[in-house]
Amino acid sequence: MLIAAGPLVTLVGATLLAKHAQRDAAAAEATLAPRRAAEQARAAARTMLASAIVQPGPAALLDTVAAAMPADAALVRAERQADGTLELEVAVSDPDALRTALRRVPMLAGLRDVRQQEGEGRTHVLLRQAAP
């Protein structure tokens, strides 16, 4: 009987040690969770700032767009999303001439036509460029 008790006591002891280790690991995870969340938020902010630094500023972008657009085109809206996507809405009489003019500028060559809408004798063209 004493011979059979040895493995049984070992099994019970190992089970108790495993439960204790799991409880300690859960407590450590609960303690470190806020720190990990804060570090992930800092990393996301660093990534967003790094992409913002690489891209030209709003004044340079608007100057480039204004120089590239045909004479009859009017910029209705220019927006850079949080993810770095650029959206331009342009009112123009000839959308094809607008697209051709914008493709000639390397910084604007990635703009793609998302939507066209006729209104008040002009065409409103929504252009979008994915983040670099």
LUMRO-304536 format. One record per residue (C-alpha): residue number from 1; residue in three letters; chain; x, y, z. Coordinates in pm, 1 decimal, always signed. Layout:
<nodes>
num NUM, residu Ala, chaine A, east X, north Y, up Z
...
</nodes>
This chain:
<nodes>
num 1, residu Met, chaine A, east +0.0, north +0.0, up +0.0
num 2, residu Leu, chaine A, east +286.5, north +235.0, up +77.4
num 3, residu Ile, chaine A, east +430.3, north +169.7, up -268.2
num 4, residu Ala, chaine A, east +102.3, north +280.7, up -433.9
num 5, residu Ala, chaine A, east +81.6, north +595.8, up -217.5
num 6, residu Gly, chaine A, east +407.7, north +740.5, up -358.3
num 7, residu Pro, chaine A, east +282.6, north +799.4, up -716.0
num 8, residu Leu, chaine A, east -56.6, north +914.7, up -586.7
num 9, residu Val, chaine A, east +103.0, north +1176.6, up -358.6
num 10, residu Thr, chaine A, east +328.0, north +1286.1, up -647.1
num 11, residu Leu, chaine A, east +23.1, north +1328.0, up -875.4
num 12, residu Val, chaine A, east -170.1, north +1528.6, up -613.5
num 13, residu Gly, chaine A, east +135.5, north +1746.3, up -543.0
num 14, residu Ala, chaine A, east +192.3, north +1811.9, up -912.2
num 15, residu Thr, chaine A, east -173.8, north +1906.5, up -958.1
num 16, residu Leu, chaine A, east -157.4, north +2151.0, up -667.2
num 17, residu Leu, chaine A, east +165.5, north +2304.5, up -799.4
num 18, residu Ala, chaine A, east +13.4, north +2341.1, up -1148.5
num 19, residu Lys, chaine A, east -296.0, north +2517.3, up -1010.2
num 20, residu His, chaine A, east -76.1, north +2747.9, up -805.3
num 21, residu Ala, chaine A, east +136.0, north +2829.9, up -1111.1
num 22, residu Gln, chaine A, east -178.3, north +2898.8, up -1320.0
num 23, residu Arg, chaine A, east -312.7, north +3130.4, up -1050.0
num 24, residu Asp, chaine A, east +20.5, north +3318.1, up -1036.2
num 25, residu Ala, chaine A, east +28.8, north +3347.8, up -1415.7
num 26, residu Ala, chaine A, east -327.4, north +3486.8, up -1424.0
num 27, residu Ala, chaine A, east -240.7, north +3741.1, up -1153.5
num 28, residu Ala, chaine A, east +72.6, north +3849.3, up -1343.7
num 29, residu Glu, chaine A, east -127.0, north +3879.8, up -1667.3
num 30, residu Ala, chaine A, east -388.6, north +4096.4, up -1495.5
num 31, residu Thr, chaine A, east -113.2, north +4318.6, up -1356.9
num 32, residu Leu, chaine A, east +65.2, north +4352.6, up -1692.3
num 33, residu Ala, chaine A, east -244.3, north +4394.5, up -1913.3
num 34, residu Pro, chaine A, east -272.7, north +4775.0, up -1869.3
num 35, residu Arg, chaine A, east +99.8, north +4815.2, up -1938.4
num 36, residu Arg, chaine A, east +71.3, north +4606.9, up -2258.0
num 37, residu Ala, chaine A, east -232.4, north +4805.4, up -2374.0
num 38, residu Ala, chaine A, east -48.3, north +5132.9, up -2316.4
num 39, residu Glu, chaine A, east +255.6, north +5005.8, up -2508.4
num 40, residu Gln, chaine A, east +35.6, north +4897.6, up -2800.7
num 41, residu Ala, chaine A, east -130.0, north +5241.6, up -2805.6
num 42, residu Arg, chaine A, east +213.5, north +5409.7, up -2807.0
num 43, residu Ala, chaine A, east +327.3, north +5184.6, up -3091.6
num 44, residu Ala, chaine A, east +15.5, north +5269.5, up -3294.5
num 45, residu Ala, chaine A, east +70.7, north +5640.5, up -3233.9
num 46, residu Arg, chaine A, east +436.5, north +5609.0, up -3340.4
num 47, residu Thr, chaine A, east +331.1, north +5434.8, up -3661.3
num 48, residu Met, chaine A, east +75.2, north +5705.1, up -3740.1
num 49, residu Leu, chaine A, east +323.7, north +5984.8, up -3669.7
num 50, residu Ala, chaine A, east +593.3, north +5817.1, up -3878.1
num 51, residu Ser, chaine A, east +361.2, north +5798.6, up -4179.6
num 52, residu Ala, chaine A, east +255.0, north +6161.3, up -4125.5
num 53, residu Ile, chaine A, east +616.2, north +6279.7, up -4121.4
num 54, residu Val, chaine A, east +694.9, north +6103.5, up -4449.2
num 55, residu Gln, chaine A, east +398.1, north +6259.2, up -4632.5
num 56, residu Pro, chaine A, east +408.7, north +6617.4, up -4757.2
num 57, residu Gly, chaine A, east +229.7, north +6877.1, up -4548.0
num 58, residu Pro, chaine A, east -112.7, north +7012.6, up -4639.9
num 59, residu Ala, chaine A, east +21.1, north +7334.0, up -4796.3
num 60, residu Ala, chaine A, east +264.0, north +7147.5, up -5023.0
num 61, residu Leu, chaine A, east -7.2, north +6900.3, up -5120.6
num 62, residu Leu, chaine A, east -260.2, north +7174.1, up -5203.7
num 63, residu Asp, chaine A, east +1.9, north +7368.6, up -5402.0
num 64, residu Thr, chaine A, east +81.2, north +7057.4, up -5603.7
num 65, residu Val, chaine A, east -286.5, north +6982.6, up -5667.5
num 66, residu Ala, chaine A, east -359.3, north +7343.8, up -5768.2
num 67, residu Ala, chaine A, east -67.6, north +7347.7, up -6012.6
num 68, residu Ala, chaine A, east -169.9, north +7015.6, up -6168.5
num 69, residu Met, chaine A, east -543.7, north +7077.0, up -6215.5
num 70, residu Pro, chaine A, east -688.8, north +7210.4, up -6540.1
num 71, residu Ala, chaine A, east -789.2, north +7579.0, up -6541.5
num 72, residu Asp, chaine A, east -1163.8, north +7508.3, up -6519.6
num 73, residu Ala, chaine A, east -1131.7, north +7266.5, up -6223.7
num 74, residu Ala, chaine A, east -1214.7, north +7366.8, up -5867.4
num 75, residu Leu, chaine A, east -1106.0, north +7175.1, up -5559.4
num 76, residu Val, chaine A, east -1417.5, north +7117.8, up -5347.8
num 77, residu Arg, chaine A, east -1263.6, north +6908.8, up -5070.9
num 78, residu Ala, chaine A, east -923.0, north +6768.3, up -4979.0
num 79, residu Glu, chaine A, east -890.4, north +6531.0, up -4687.6
num 80, residu Arg, chaine A, east -622.5, north +6303.5, up -4548.1
num 81, residu Gln, chaine A, east -772.5, north +6021.7, up -4341.4
num 82, residu Ala, chaine A, east -614.9, north +5897.5, up -4017.6
num 83, residu Asp, chaine A, east -480.8, north +5594.2, up -4203.6
num 84, residu Gly, chaine A, east -302.9, north +5820.9, up -4454.8
num 85, residu Thr, chaine A, east -550.8, north +5782.9, up -4740.9
num 86, residu Leu, chaine A, east -585.7, north +6099.8, up -4948.3
num 87, residu Glu, chaine A, east -927.5, north +6202.2, up -5084.0
num 88, residu Leu, chaine A, east -986.8, north +6486.3, up -5326.5
num 89, residu Glu, chaine A, east -1322.2, north +6603.5, up -5455.5
num 90, residu Val, chaine A, east -1296.0, north +6819.1, up -5766.3
num 91, residu Ala, chaine A, east -1563.6, north +6999.3, up -5967.7
num 92, residu Val, chaine A, east -1466.6, north +7000.3, up -6334.0
num 93, residu Ser, chaine A, east -1626.5, north +7014.8, up -6677.4
num 94, residu Asp, chaine A, east -1404.0, north +6742.3, up -6829.7
num 95, residu Pro, chaine A, east -1316.8, north +6458.1, up -6586.2
num 96, residu Asp, chaine A, east -1086.3, north +6290.6, up -6838.1
num 97, residu Ala, chaine A, east -871.2, north +6603.0, up -6869.6
num 98, residu Leu, chaine A, east -852.4, north +6617.8, up -6488.4
num 99, residu Arg, chaine A, east -734.7, north +6257.3, up -6460.2
num 100, residu Thr, chaine A, east -476.4, north +6307.0, up -6733.9
num 101, residu Ala, chaine A, east -343.0, north +6623.2, up -6570.3
num 102, residu Leu, chaine A, east -315.0, north +6460.9, up -6226.8
num 103, residu Arg, chaine A, east -135.6, north +6152.5, up -6364.4
num 104, residu Arg, chaine A, east +142.0, north +6374.4, up -6497.8
num 105, residu Val, chaine A, east +244.1, north +6466.8, up -6140.9
num 106, residu Pro, chaine A, east +428.3, north +6177.7, up -5969.5
num 107, residu Met, chaine A, east +294.2, north +6268.3, up -5623.6
num 108, residu Leu, chaine A, east -65.6, north +6253.1, up -5754.4
num 109, residu Ala, chaine A, east -29.0, north +5968.6, up -6004.3
num 110, residu Gly, chaine A, east -173.7, north +5718.9, up -5754.7
num 111, residu Leu, chaine A, east -511.2, north +5896.7, up -5735.4
num 112, residu Arg, chaine A, east -794.2, north +5671.0, up -5851.4
num 113, residu Asp, chaine A, east -1145.5, north +5768.7, up -5951.7
num 114, residu Val, chaine A, east -1389.0, north +5651.4, up -5684.7
num 115, residu Arg, chaine A, east -1709.1, north +5830.7, up -5785.2
num 116, residu Gln, chaine A, east -1843.8, north +6077.9, up -6038.6
num 117, residu Gln, chaine A, east -2159.4, north +6277.9, up -5988.6
num 118, residu Glu, chaine A, east -2316.2, north +6527.5, up -6226.5
num 119, residu Gly, chaine A, east -2445.2, north +6847.6, up -6073.2
num 120, residu Glu, chaine A, east -2501.3, north +7212.1, up -6171.9
num 121, residu Gly, chaine A, east -2343.3, north +7174.9, up -6514.0
num 122, residu Arg, chaine A, east -2020.6, north +7029.7, up -6373.0
num 123, residu Thr, chaine A, east -1898.1, north +6687.5, up -6276.2
num 124, residu His, chaine A, east -1790.6, north +6624.5, up -5918.2
num 125, residu Val, chaine A, east -1512.7, north +6366.6, up -5919.4
num 126, residu Leu, chaine A, east -1402.5, north +6192.7, up -5599.1
num 127, residu Leu, chaine A, east -1042.7, north +6072.2, up -5618.7
num 128, residu Arg, chaine A, east -867.5, north +5854.9, up -5361.0
num 129, residu Gln, chaine A, east -505.4, north +5757.8, up -5312.7
num 130, residu Ala, chaine A, east -406.5, north +5481.5, up -5072.5
num 131, residu Ala, chaine A, east -156.5, north +5563.2, up -4801.8
num 132, residu Pro, chaine A, east +207.6, north +5515.3, up -4902.3
</nodes>
